[in-house]
Amino acid sequence: MNIEQENFSVEVIYALPTQQKRVQVKVAPGTTCIEAVELSEMTNFFPDIDLENVKLGIFSRLVKHTEVLVPGQRVEIYRPLIADPKDVRRKRAEKAKDEGRINKITGAKI
C-alpha cells in the first residue's frame, strides 16, 4: 500500500473561556476540514456549534470548509466574537479621557 493512501491523524479543537476539548481523529486522504469536525463528534460535547456557519482554521489561519487536510494538521473551530474589538478599544479610550488619564486634544497619556 502506498503511504499517500494510508489514513492519518489530525486534531480537532474547540475552546470556550472555561473549557476546551481536543479530539484526535483518523482520516483518509482527501478528507476536508468540515468532514474532520463531523468525525470528531464535537457537537456531542458542544451542541451550540452550528456546522453550517462555523468558521474553521488550521493553526490560526482561517480556511474554507472544503480545504483538504494533510497529516499533522489541527482543525480549530472558532466561536463568534462577543464584542467588536474596535468598539471595546473606543470605549476604553473614552473612559480614559473622562477620567483625565489622557490629553483630551492629542490623546497622549498625561
FITIRO-689187 format. One line per field, with one value per residue (C-alpha): y, z, x. Coordinates in pm, whole numbers, plus 50000, padded with zeros to 5 digits. Layout:
N
v <- Y_...
w <- Z_...
u <- X_...
END
This chain:
110
v <- 50000_50347_50582_50854_50626_50544_50708_50972_51161_51518_51704_51894_52155_52380_52613_52814_53061_52793_52468_52316_51987_51826_51521_51315_51158_50924_51047_50924_51124_51381_51448_51809_52023_52006_51627_51602_51817_51589_51280_51428_51444_51775_51872_51596_51791_52139_52128_52504_52462_52538_52324_52511_52853_52779_52935_52695_52743_52546_52676_53022_53055_53087_52813_52709_52407_52231_52261_51918_51812_51683_51475_51652_51945_52083_52200_52481_52560_52932_53090_53409_53728_53854_54218_54412_54480_54829_54924_54792_54997_55309_55279_55225_55540_55744_55625_55724_56066_56112_56007_56252_55988_56117_56458_56538_56707_56492_56161_56122_55991_56252
w <- 50000_49912_50206_50045_50059_50431_50692_50909_51231_51266_51574_51610_51886_52030_52326_52547_52814_53083_52899_52589_52404_52180_51976_51765_51458_51186_50839_50487_50227_50067_50386_50421_50734_50792_50750_51020_51252_51188_51255_51584_51704_51871_51854_52108_52361_52243_52083_52019_51733_51404_51147_50857_50954_51183_51099_51086_51092_51071_51310_51336_50958_50851_50600_50392_50497_50179_50233_50219_50522_50531_50810_51138_51096_51371_51277_51504_51548_51609_51825_51717_51874_52178_52116_51831_51928_51776_51987_52303_52236_52155_52484_52680_52524_52602_52963_52997_52854_53100_53392_53290_53217_52863_52697_52557_52248_52144_52306_52459_52812_53083
u <- 50000_50126_50198_49982_49677_49700_49482_49646_49570_49453_49341_49014_48997_48727_48767_48537_48654_48618_48689_48843_48817_49080_48990_49231_49068_49196_49103_49153_49345_49117_48919_48804_48812_48436_48439_48707_48494_48197_48411_48530_48168_48248_47880_47806_48014_47914_47566_47569_47821_47646_47830_47669_47807_48102_48440_48734_49108_49430_49697_49532_49477_49114_49022_48723_48517_48625_49002_49168_49370_49726_49887_49960_49722_49499_49150_49033_48664_48619_48349_48173_48310_48120_48217_48373_48737_48725_48423_48590_48905_48700_48506_48828_48978_48665_48673_49040_48958_48670_48891_49162_49426_49488_49508_49163_49307_49603_49504_49851_49896_49934
END
